[in-house]
């Protein structure tokens, strides 16, 4: 804040955020249009596939309509009740390897489809989590599950489970650090993510 009481670059940051949101909306609409066009062409070329395509699409749509409202409510609660300082402390750029391991642990507990994890990951970025921790969270959600590990232990044995789990964690950590090296510690060009100068 300047001596005159004004926040520097406040309007400029607001305009940047609005511009990013508009770009994200246009990108999403373009992607949706491309998917619809490709689908229409494929169904014209293979008319016998129309029934199974529409059936599978309906099943996925119903699943998302049942799951996503609960996810949005949880995201609202998360945004309001989990302070940014807590995320920065445990998952931020100074959290180191411990932060990535915490992110893996958080991602390993929930069950459900992977698309549920993406809005959570976006919220973590907005609250100040480092890229490596968010990658570790998403990867753990996708391939490390506590119930899955117990079933794997029962059917494939301790040695198999422990070896696979260890290698998975090692490569998840390596992938997170590599992506962070490529993208930077903060993913600033994601819609809704932190604007430069906020912290």
MORA-V29207 format. One record per helix or strand of 3 or more residues. SS is the DSSP state (H for helix, E for strand). FROM is the first residue (numbers start at 0). LEN is the number of residues. Records with the same first field share a line. If there is no record, write none. Layout:
# MORA-V29207
SS=FROM-LEN, FROM-LEN
This chain:
# MORA-V29207
H=9-36, 46-35, 83-8, 95-14, 114-12, 130-13, 145-11, 157-26
